[in-house]
C-alpha cells in the first residue's frame, strides 16, 4: 500500500515533494517490495496449507475452485512475480505494477469472501443495500480527503523550511573585559 500511495503522491503532488523525497523514492520502493514479496509468499503458503490441511482439493475442480484459482493467480502469484522481477532487475515500474496488482488482489479477495462466495451453499449472492454502499463510499472519501489535507499541510513530502535561515552572531567581548568580569565574581 505504501508503494502505491507514494506513487500516487509523486504523480499528483510532485510540486510539493522535495529533491530528497524524489531521489530516494525508487530505492525505498524496491526495499519495500522485498518485504511485500516475503509477505505474499507467506500468504500463499498459508492458503495452500489451509487447503491441504482440510483436504479440500476436490473443490478446485469446481467453478468456485476456478474462481479461487483466478483470485490466487492474479492477486498473489502475478503480484509476486512482478515484485520479484522488479527487485531482481532493480526496476521500479515492475515493483509499482506488482503493488497495484496486490491491492487489486486484496480487493478481489474481500469481495470474494464477503459478497460473491458468502454462503455459496445457499445459492444466493449477497447484494448490500444502497445505504451501506453510501456509507462505505463516504468513509473512503473521508480517508482520502484527510490524507490529502495532511500531505498538503504537514512536512511529509518535503523538509520544513524556516522563515529565517540566517542567524545573527553577537560580537564577542574582548578577552580583557571577560577576565575582569570573572575576577569580580
C-alpha positions as CSV (number, residue, x, y, z in Angstrom):
1,X,0.0,0.0,0.0
2,X,2.9,2.4,0.8
3,X,4.3,1.8,-2.7
4,X,1.0,2.7,-4.3
5,X,0.3,5.7,-2.1
6,X,3.8,7.1,-2.6
7,X,3.5,6.6,-6.4
8,X,0.2,8.5,-6.4
9,X,1.7,11.2,-4.2
10,X,4.7,11.7,-6.5
11,X,2.5,11.8,-9.6
12,X,-0.2,14.0,-8.3
13,X,1.8,16.2,-5.8
14,X,5.2,16.3,-7.4
15,X,5.4,20.0,-7.0
16,X,5.1,19.5,-3.2
17,X,7.9,16.9,-3.0
18,X,11.5,18.0,-2.3
19,X,14.6,16.5,-4.0
20,X,15.4,14.2,-1.1
21,X,12.0,12.5,-1.4
22,X,12.1,12.3,-5.2
23,X,15.7,10.9,-5.2
24,X,15.2,8.3,-2.5
25,X,11.7,7.1,-3.5
26,X,12.8,4.4,-6.1
27,X,15.3,2.9,-3.6
28,X,12.7,2.8,-0.9
29,X,10.0,1.3,-3.1
30,X,12.4,-1.5,-4.1
31,X,13.2,-2.2,-0.5
32,X,9.5,-2.3,0.4
33,X,8.9,-4.7,-2.5
34,X,11.4,-7.2,-0.9
35,X,9.2,-7.2,2.3
36,X,6.0,-7.3,0.3
37,X,7.2,-10.3,-1.7
38,X,8.1,-12.1,1.5
39,X,4.6,-11.4,2.9
40,X,3.0,-12.6,-0.3
41,X,4.9,-15.9,-0.4
42,X,3.9,-16.5,3.3
43,X,0.3,-15.7,2.5
44,X,0.3,-18.1,-0.5
45,X,1.9,-20.9,1.7
46,X,-0.7,-20.4,4.4
47,X,-3.6,-20.6,1.8
48,X,-2.2,-23.8,0.3
49,X,-1.6,-25.3,3.7
50,X,-5.2,-24.5,4.6
51,X,-6.5,-26.4,1.6
52,X,-4.1,-29.3,2.3
53,X,-5.0,-29.5,6.0
54,X,-8.7,-29.6,5.3
55,X,-8.2,-31.9,2.3
56,X,-10.4,-29.7,0.1
57,X,-8.5,-30.3,-3.2
58,X,-11.7,-31.5,-4.9
59,X,-13.2,-28.0,-4.7
60,X,-10.6,-26.7,-7.1
61,X,-12.2,-28.7,-9.9
62,X,-15.5,-26.9,-9.5
63,X,-16.5,-23.4,-10.7
64,X,-15.8,-21.8,-7.3
65,X,-12.4,-23.5,-7.4
66,X,-11.6,-21.9,-10.7
67,X,-12.7,-18.5,-9.2
68,X,-10.4,-19.2,-6.2
69,X,-7.5,-20.1,-8.6
70,X,-8.1,-16.8,-10.5
71,X,-8.0,-14.9,-7.2
72,X,-4.8,-16.6,-6.2
73,X,-3.2,-16.5,-9.6
74,X,-4.0,-12.8,-10.2
75,X,-3.8,-11.4,-6.7
76,X,-0.9,-13.4,-5.3
77,X,1.2,-15.2,-7.9
78,X,1.2,-12.5,-10.6
79,X,1.9,-9.8,-7.9
80,X,4.7,-12.0,-6.5
81,X,6.2,-12.5,-9.9
82,X,6.1,-8.8,-10.7
83,X,7.6,-7.8,-7.3
84,X,10.4,-10.4,-7.5
85,X,11.2,-9.4,-11.1
86,X,11.2,-5.7,-10.1
87,X,13.5,-6.3,-7.1
88,X,15.8,-8.6,-9.1
89,X,16.2,-6.2,-12.1
90,X,16.0,-3.1,-9.9
91,X,13.0,-2.0,-12.0
92,X,10.7,0.4,-10.1
93,X,8.0,0.1,-12.8
94,X,7.6,-3.6,-12.2
95,X,7.5,-3.0,-8.5
96,X,4.7,-0.5,-8.8
97,X,2.7,-2.8,-11.1
98,X,3.2,-5.6,-8.6
99,X,1.9,-3.3,-5.8
100,X,-1.1,-2.3,-7.9
101,X,-2.0,-6.0,-8.6
102,X,-1.5,-6.8,-5.0
103,X,-4.1,-4.2,-4.0
104,X,-6.5,-5.3,-6.7
105,X,-6.0,-8.9,-5.4
106,X,-6.8,-7.8,-1.8
107,X,-10.0,-6.0,-3.1
108,X,-10.9,-9.1,-5.1
109,X,-10.4,-11.3,-2.1
110,X,-12.6,-9.1,0.1
111,X,-15.3,-9.1,-2.5
112,X,-14.9,-12.8,-2.9
113,X,-15.2,-13.6,0.8
114,X,-17.9,-11.2,1.8
115,X,-20.1,-10.8,-1.2
116,X,-19.6,-13.3,-4.1
117,X,-19.0,-16.6,-2.3
118,X,-20.5,-15.8,1.1
119,X,-22.9,-18.7,1.9
120,X,-22.3,-20.2,-1.5
121,X,-24.1,-23.4,-0.5
122,X,-27.4,-21.5,-0.2
123,X,-27.3,-20.4,-3.8
124,X,-27.7,-16.6,-3.5
125,X,-25.3,-13.7,-3.7
126,X,-25.3,-11.0,-1.1
127,X,-26.1,-7.6,-2.5
128,X,-25.6,-4.8,0.0
129,X,-28.3,-2.2,0.4
130,X,-27.9,1.2,-1.1
131,X,-27.3,2.9,2.3
132,X,-24.4,0.5,3.1
133,X,-22.8,1.4,-0.2
134,X,-23.2,5.1,0.5
135,X,-21.7,4.8,4.0
136,X,-18.7,2.8,2.6
137,X,-18.0,5.3,-0.1
138,X,-18.4,8.2,2.4
139,X,-15.9,6.6,4.8
140,X,-13.3,6.0,2.0
141,X,-13.8,9.6,0.7
142,X,-13.1,10.9,4.2
143,X,-10.0,8.8,4.3
144,X,-8.8,10.3,1.0
145,X,-9.7,13.9,1.9
146,X,-8.0,13.6,5.3
147,X,-4.8,12.1,3.8
148,X,-4.6,14.8,1.2
149,X,-5.1,17.5,3.8
150,X,-2.2,16.0,5.8
151,X,0.1,15.8,2.8
152,X,-0.7,19.4,1.8
153,X,-0.1,20.9,5.2
154,X,2.4,18.8,7.1
155,X,6.1,18.4,6.1
156,X,5.9,14.8,5.0
157,X,6.9,15.1,1.3
158,X,9.3,18.0,2.0
159,X,11.7,19.3,4.6
160,X,10.3,22.0,6.7
161,X,11.8,25.4,5.7
162,X,12.2,28.0,8.4
163,X,11.4,31.6,7.7
164,X,14.8,33.0,8.7
165,X,17.7,31.0,7.5
166,X,20.5,33.3,8.6
167,X,21.2,34.0,12.3
168,X,23.0,37.0,13.6
169,X,26.1,36.3,15.7
170,X,26.8,38.7,18.5
171,X,30.2,40.3,18.8
172,X,32.3,38.6,21.5
173,X,33.5,40.5,24.4
174,X,37.2,41.4,24.5
175,X,39.3,38.9,26.5
176,X,40.5,41.5,29.0
177,X,36.9,42.5,29.9
178,X,35.8,38.9,30.2
179,X,38.7,38.2,32.5
180,X,37.9,41.2,34.7
181,X,34.3,40.1,35.0
182,X,35.3,36.7,36.2
183,X,37.7,38.2,38.9
184,X,34.9,40.4,40.2
185,X,32.6,37.5,40.6
